[in-house]
Amino acid sequence: MVTDIVGTGVHQYPFLHARAFSVVAKFSSLISKGICEQYLCNAAHAIASDVPPPVKVGACRALAELLPESNQSSMPNNIMGILSSLVDLLRQASDETLHLVLETLQSAIKSGGEQSTSIEPVISPIILDVWAQHIADPFISIDAVEVLEAIKNAPGCLEPLVSRILPTIGTILSKSKIQPDGLVAGSLDLLTMILKNAPAAVVKAVFDTCFTSTIQIVLESDDHGEMQNATECLAAFISGGRQELLVWGGEQGSTLKMLLSAASRLLDPELESSVSLFVGSYILQLILHLPSHLSPHIPELIAAIVRRMQTSDIAGLKSSLVVIIARLVHLSAPNVDQFINLLLAIPAQGYGSSLAYIMSEWSQLQGEIQGAYQIKVTTTALALLISTRHPELSRIEVNGHLVKTSAGITTRSKARVTPDNWTKIPLPSKIFALLADTLAEIQEQVGDDADNIDEEDSDWEEVQNGDATPQDIMYSASVPSNANPSVEHLNAMAKVFDEDEDDSYDDDLAKNDSLNEVKLLDFLTNTFVNLWDSDRPLFEYLCQGLTNPQRVAVQKVLRK
């Protein structure tokens, strides 16, 4: 049917042709390669011809879908004609069709390879103009930035694009207080895109022009969008520049001082929580790339993190700061005891110490933490903490599980008057249960059903090879874990277990962290086995608080 439509009059049946293009685009994986190539050529011809607007819209949809699937030999003679036609369409596009044309342009640039290079001087100014005109429209401005990113990634286009963008962006950021609404935040977003995976020479060029202005925006701006985008931009600076960043600043210590001042402002407890939303990813870059320079400032950093967490009303911000604490636990290894002592020495309002406050929050938030990298960092850090068997951990009590009431349905007004009531359990018991939860999730994800574990007494006796009864060791007390992971948390956990995928981590800025190499299942297995071998009484005590699924999960690793 779609082949028959090609022979019909395009002016007589414009909507039929538009629908045919859309059908081929939508079902390209089910349509023969020959028909797809035919429609690819027809679409390229249509956008360059005098045909009704619906046909051009359908042709753009077909190009956007078919170009990424095509190869150089099956495309029209060269991509230049398509790019030139799309640029002409861009000049004529209405607000309704602008998104589609930009999307098609992005696909064409990505498919063009080296052929895209020669059109950079023509296409970049037009896209930048679209970006500037629609800076207040987040959808169109993001589309424009994505097209510019495609140009940036095309062979030979990065340097000329940066040379074109940098002078204007530098001026905008240096005079940020007099710019129209949205332009500074949009410029920072554009700058972050340029810095992403850029070579050191490009990062330095951007640093020389924009770094100080970006710092000043963080220190002085009250605009949420500007602050958030500036934070992400600074994280990209550190990720791209690393140690060299401190040298580029000239005066010894000046760059580090600016970076720490920015962190201090972002952790200001008086700021609205949304302003500080991305401070976690920023501080993470300081830890990963400037650890020795950050080390003397860790006590002040922890105190600021605690103050920020205590005034935050956004769980996502608290979770991101928990990840920072977890990464500092790893940074302190093998002297995790000393890190615990440091937390004990730092006060926290309403709590005996920062350790008590942080662990009360961490134990509650662990099941809600999102991101495969973040889950791996926090889970392994909890394992390091419990492995110390530090006596102060047992003196801290945290929420266990929610006590159910028989008062009927809880309405919003009733919930405000009567807050949730939780059991209290020792921190090591909570950590142990959280680790067992994660272990059970891993085993479920990897489908570890090869060994059908019988939960009878004799099976557990094979594990312990001792005189204690299974009831003594694995008795399930009435203190189950309250961990109830969100869907996002479980999806992220699935990515953690997919150890063979290079792109399994959501946070691109953390891809170079050595913790990415940790195999979570092996790490947890070693933690449980070592605790079993080194402190059997403690292990048996902690097992008393496990639920049945947690108990089975631990039993599996001890049997190996």
C-alpha positions, -999 to +999 in steps of 0.1 A: +000+000+000+027+025+009+045+018-024+013+025-043+009+059-026+042+071-041+026+071-076-004+093-066-005+130-069+011+148-040-009+180-045-041+160-050-037+139-019-013+158+004-026+142+036-023+107+022+013+113+014+019+128+048+003+098+064+024+074+043+056+091+055+044+089+091+035+052+088+069+043+073+087+063+100+067+046+128+069+011+115+103+012+098+116-018+118+088-039+102+090-025+067+115-038+041+148-020+038+141-012+002+109+006+009+125+026+037+153+037+014+127+047-012+108+068+013+140+083+026+148+096-009+112+107-013+113+126+020+146+143+011+130+153-022+098+165-006+114+189+019+132+206-010+102+208-033+071+229-036+047+206-019+018+213+006+029+218+042+014+185+055+037+166+031+067+184+044+057+177+080+053+140+072+087+141+053+104+156+083+090+128+105+102+102+081+137+117+080+140+121+117+132+083+121+149+069+091+182+088+090+196+073+122+188+038+109+203+044+074+239+040+063+260+063+042+255+043+010+217+041+014+213+078+020+207+103-008+238+113-028+250+134+001+235+148+032+242+184+023+210+187+003+190+175+032+207+199+056+203+229+033+166+221+028+161+218+065+178+251+071+154+267+046+125+250+064+138+263+097+135+299+085+099+293+076+089+271+105+060+282+128+060+276+165+040+244+159+065+229+135+098+243+149+103+213+173+099+188+144+123+207+121+149+209+149+146+172+157+150+163+120+180+186+117+196+169+147+192+135+130+206+148+098+237+162+114+243+130+134+239+110+102+260+133+081+294+126+097+322+145+080+298+160+055+283+181+083+315+200+088+312+223+059+278+235+069+287+245+104+294+282+094+259+283+079+238+263+103+253+273+137+244+310+135+208+301+126+204+276+155+220+301+179+195+327+167+166+302+173+180+294+207+182+331+216+147+340+203+131+311+222+152+312+254+120+315+275+106+284+259+123+254+276+112+229+250+125+248+219+156+261+236+165+225+247+159+213+211+182+240+198+209+231+224+206+194+213+212+205+176+242+225+187+255+194+206+251+173+174+272+200+156+297+199+184+301+162+181+305+162+143+341+158+131+360+191+130+331+212+143+339+216+180+366+243+178+348+266+153+315+262+173+333+271+205+350+301+189+316+312+177+297+308+210+323+318+236+326+356+230+288+361+232+283+338+262+313+353+280+297+388+277+263+376+288+277+359+320+300+388+328+270+411+328+245+387+341+225+411+362+213+431+332+202+402+309+167+393+300+150+366+321+162+331+312+192+342+291+218+337+318+204+303+328+202+292+292+238+304+285+250+283+314+231+253+301+248+258+267+282+262+283+277+229+302+269+211+270+301+225+254+322+213+284+308+178+284+335+154+272+355+183+257+393+181+253+414+200+278+422+228+254+385+236+249+379+234+287+407+258+293+394+282+267+359+282+283+376+285+318+395+316+308+364+333+295+336+321+318+348+304+350+350+335+372+316+348+360+300+314+367+314+315+403+301+350+407+266+339+397+266+312+423+278+336+450+254+365+441+224+353+421+190+347+437+175+332+405+168+295+409+174+286+373+207+305+372+219+289+404+210+254+394+226+257+359+257+274+373+261+245+398+259+220+370+283+241+349+309+242+378+306+204+381+314+201+344+344+225+348+359+203+375+351+171+356+368+184+324+397+204+340+405+183+371+438+191+387+448+215+359+419+237+368+438+249+399+468+259+377+448+277+351+435+302+378+470+318+380+473+330+416+481+300+439+450+288+457+426+313+442+406+288+421+403+263+450+391+292+472+364+302+446+353+265+443+350+262+481+332+295+484+306+283+458+301+251+478+296+272+510+269+293+493+251+263+478+250+247+513+237+278+530+208+266+552+190+298+545+187+292+508+155+275+494+161+238+489+155+240+452+184+264+447+208+238+461+193+209+442+225+200+422+251+208+449+256+170+455+269+164+420+292+195+423+307+184+456+311+149+442+334+163+415+355+180+442+359+146+460+367+127+428+391+151+412+405+172+440+405+149+470+439+160+485+429+197+482+395+190+497+407+169+526+416+197+550+382+212+546+362+180+552+351+188+588+337+222+577+321+205+546+303+179+568+290+205+592+276+225+563+260+194+547+243+186+580+230+222+583+217+221+547+200+187+552+183+198+584+166+228+567+158+210+534+123+200+525+133+181+494+141+144+497+161+144+465+185+170+479+189+151+512+195+119+492+222+136+471+240+148+502+238+113+517+256+102+486+284+127+494+287+114+530+289+079+516+316+089+492+335+104+521+332+071+539+350+055+510+376+083+508+384+076+545+390+038+540+407+019+554+404+043+584+366+044+585+368+044+623+384+078+622+357+091+599+331+079+624+350+097+652+350+128+631+312+127+627+308+121+664+328+153+670+307+175+648+275+188+665+240+186+649+210+205+662+186+183+681+210+153+680+239+141+700+262+143+670+263+146+632+267+108+631+233+103+649+216+128+626+231+116+593+225+079+601+189+086+611+183+103+577+204+079+557+186+048+571+153+063+561+163+075+526+183+045+515+153+028+499+145+060+479+179+068+465+179+068+427+207+062+403+227+031+398+260+048+408+244+064+439+229+031+451+263+014+447+281+041+466+257+043+495+252+005+499+289-002+499+295+026+524+269+012+547+288-021+545+321-003+554+304+013+584+290-018+599+322-037+592+341-014+616+319-026+645+325+008+661+309+008+696+292+041+690+271+027+662+252+005+686+243+035+708+224+051+680+187+042+675+169+048+642+135+042+629+127+005+624+092-001+609+060+019+609+036+010+637+002+002+622-028+017+639-064+004+641-079+039+639-093+034+604-084+053+573-057+080+578-069+113+562-046+142+555-060+162+585-056+132+608-020+126+595-011+162+604-024+159+639-011+124+645+024+118+630+037+084+620+048+062+649+079+041+643+097+014+663+132+022+673+161-003+666+199-001+670+217+013+639+237-018+632+204-038+630+190-013+605+221-013+584+223-051+584+186-053+573+192-027+545+222-047+532+201-079+533+173-062+514+198-052+487+212-087+486+177-101+481+170-077+453+203-086+436+195-123+438+160-117+424+174-096+396+200-121+385+176-150+389+198-169+413+174-199+415+200-226+408+202-235+444+168-241+459+174-232+494+155-253+519+148-233+550+147-264+572+169-266+602+193-291+586+202-267+558+211-239+581+232-263+602+252-270+571+261-234+569+270-228+605+288-261+612+283-254+649+261-261+678+238-231+676+203-238+664+189-221+634+162-205+656+190-189+677+207-175+646+180-166+621+150-161+643+128-134+627+120-109+654+090-086+652+112-057+639+112-061+601+129-036+580+108-007+569+126-005+535+100-001+508+120+008+477+104+031+451+100+020+415+128+043+405+150+028+432+143-007+418+149+004+382+183+018+393+191-014+412+185-033+379+212-011+363+236-018+392+234-055+385+240-051+348+277-050+353+286-055+317+270-023+304+293+007+301+263+030+300+246+016+330+252+047+351+229+076+349+254+101+362+278+108+334+300+129+357+307+099+379+318+075+351+355+078+361+350+069+397+368+038+406+338+026+426+321+019+393+343-012+391+330-026+424+308-057+419+280-051+444+271-088+449+307-097+456+311-067+480+280-076+500+289-113+500+324-105+514+308-082+540+284-109+553+310-137+552+337-116+570+312-105+597+302-141+601+338-152+605+351-124+626+322-118+651+298-147+652+278-134+683+272-100+667+262-117+634+237-140+652+223-110+671+218-089+639+202-119+622+174-119+647+159-087+632+158-100+596+126-109+578+122-142+561+133-130+525+163-112+540+172-143+560+171-165+529+192-140+509+220-140+536+218-178+539+225-182+502+258-163+503+270-181+534+264-214+517+287-206+488 
